[in-house]
């Protein structure tokens, strides 16, 4: 299984849920300053797409996951796709966004995210500002 979350941070009785990118930790000054800017909104468009159950799943998986590969730019995309398929965890991962980043958050800044976030791809993720 690709290391989507830090193994040390996962308790024995908790099932990990991998999401494409869970955002930056609240309190990061650079991130807080970027919230609501056009530049960050352009990078965060996928959060709106993920609100549409069924549509987001289809878009990500069409043409043998071509959109997922192109959008995510994950260095180990094949392993991530294999895990998402094997564990049927694409929809549960997208449900994180559906539960925690409602469309209203785009007009009701500042956006507050849960404290349990992880950065599976680090701060250089393509969907966030540096």
C-alpha positions as MATLAB code, in Angstrom:
seq = 'XXXXXXXXXXXXXXXXXXXXXXXXXXXXXXXXXXXXXXXXXXXXXXXXXXXXXXXXXXXXXXXXXXXXXXXXXXXXXXXXXXXXXXXXXXXXXXXXXXXXXXXXXXXXXXXXXXXXXXXXXXXXXXXXXX';
ca = [
       0.000    0.000    0.000;
       1.468    3.407   -0.926;
       2.229    5.536    2.092;
      -0.646    8.009    1.739;
      -0.517    8.860    5.426;
       2.286    8.785    7.948;
       2.260    5.263    9.433;
       3.230    6.592   12.849;
       0.185    8.860   12.886;
      -2.318    6.061   12.340;
      -3.651    4.434   15.479;
      -4.084    0.670   15.438;
      -7.893    0.893   15.576;
      -8.234    3.539   12.854;
      -8.601    2.762    9.175;
      -6.630    5.192    7.006;
      -8.486    7.014    4.258;
      -6.347    8.317    1.449;
      -7.544   11.466   -0.284;
      -5.862   13.088   -3.272;
      -4.800   16.077   -1.198;
      -6.148   17.109    2.176;
      -4.895   20.694    2.164;
      -2.352   22.518    4.209;
      -2.402   22.734    7.996;
      -4.533   25.549    9.376;
      -2.287   28.236   10.753;
       0.264   28.080    7.922;
       0.752   31.820    7.293;
       1.391   31.437    3.564;
      -1.725   29.330    3.114;
      -3.894   31.659    5.183;
      -2.754   34.632    3.093;
      -3.573   32.769   -0.145;
      -7.127   31.769    0.820;
      -9.659   33.391   -1.447;
      -7.141   34.660   -3.977;
      -7.813   33.972   -7.632;
      -4.509   32.118   -7.912;
      -5.412   29.687   -5.112;
      -9.005   29.309   -6.333;
      -7.661   28.290   -9.751;
      -5.614   25.584   -8.045;
      -8.528   24.486   -5.835;
     -11.187   24.036   -8.547;
     -11.224   20.293   -7.984;
     -12.870   20.792   -4.570;
     -15.997   22.001   -6.354;
     -15.894   19.093   -8.809;
     -15.647   16.635   -5.918;
     -19.012   17.883   -4.564;
     -20.818   16.131   -7.430;
     -21.251   12.493   -6.382;
     -20.892   10.170   -9.344;
     -19.730   12.935  -11.686;
     -16.377   13.372   -9.912;
     -15.827    9.611   -9.818;
     -16.607    9.301  -13.524;
     -14.380   12.241  -14.479;
     -11.430   10.880  -12.495;
     -11.748    7.322  -13.826;
     -12.756    7.879  -17.479;
     -10.316    6.642  -20.121;
      -8.508    4.347  -17.705;
      -7.997    7.093  -15.086;
      -6.491    9.561  -17.593;
      -7.952   12.617  -15.839;
      -6.740   11.428  -12.450;
      -3.204   10.975  -13.810;
      -3.214   14.365  -15.509;
      -4.764   16.255  -12.599;
      -2.995   14.568   -9.668;
       0.518   14.402  -11.122;
       1.248   11.943   -8.320;
       4.739   10.406   -8.575;
       3.306    6.933   -7.902;
      -0.053    7.300   -9.693;
      -0.235    3.664  -10.797;
       0.085    2.378   -7.232;
      -2.451    4.936   -5.970;
      -4.926    3.940   -8.693;
      -4.399    0.251   -7.927;
      -5.090    0.908   -4.232;
      -8.175    3.024   -4.952;
      -9.541    0.229   -7.144;
      -8.619   -2.636   -4.809;
     -10.073   -0.995   -1.725;
     -12.938    0.784   -3.496;
     -11.839    3.930   -1.674;
     -12.252    6.605   -4.355;
     -15.765    7.610   -3.258;
     -14.903    7.535    0.475;
     -11.897    9.759   -0.262;
     -14.052   12.188   -2.225;
     -16.608   12.120    0.576;
     -14.024   13.843    2.789;
     -14.314   16.894    0.534;
     -18.105   16.583    0.409;
     -18.266   16.610    4.221;
     -15.548   19.151    4.990;
     -15.262   21.597    2.083;
     -18.815   22.565    1.132;
     -19.322   24.861   -1.883;
     -20.376   27.624    0.514;
     -16.795   27.751    1.791;
     -15.802   29.506   -1.443;
     -17.813   32.567   -0.443;
     -17.652   32.280    3.346;
     -13.947   32.791    4.022;
     -11.924   32.025    5.938;
     -12.087   28.324    5.236;
     -11.495   26.234    8.342;
     -10.379   22.646    7.798;
     -10.300   19.836   10.367;
      -7.067   19.464   12.322;
      -6.496   15.842   11.181;
      -5.008   16.777    7.816;
      -1.951   15.213    6.250;
       0.064   16.276    3.220;
       0.668   13.014    1.336;
       2.632   14.820   -1.375;
       4.240   17.497    0.799;
       3.990   21.252    0.496;
       4.957   21.121   -3.183;
       1.639   19.556   -4.201;
       0.399   20.828   -7.571;
      -2.959   21.970   -6.156;
      -1.500   24.363   -3.603;
       0.567   27.501   -3.694;
       4.184   27.178   -2.538;
];
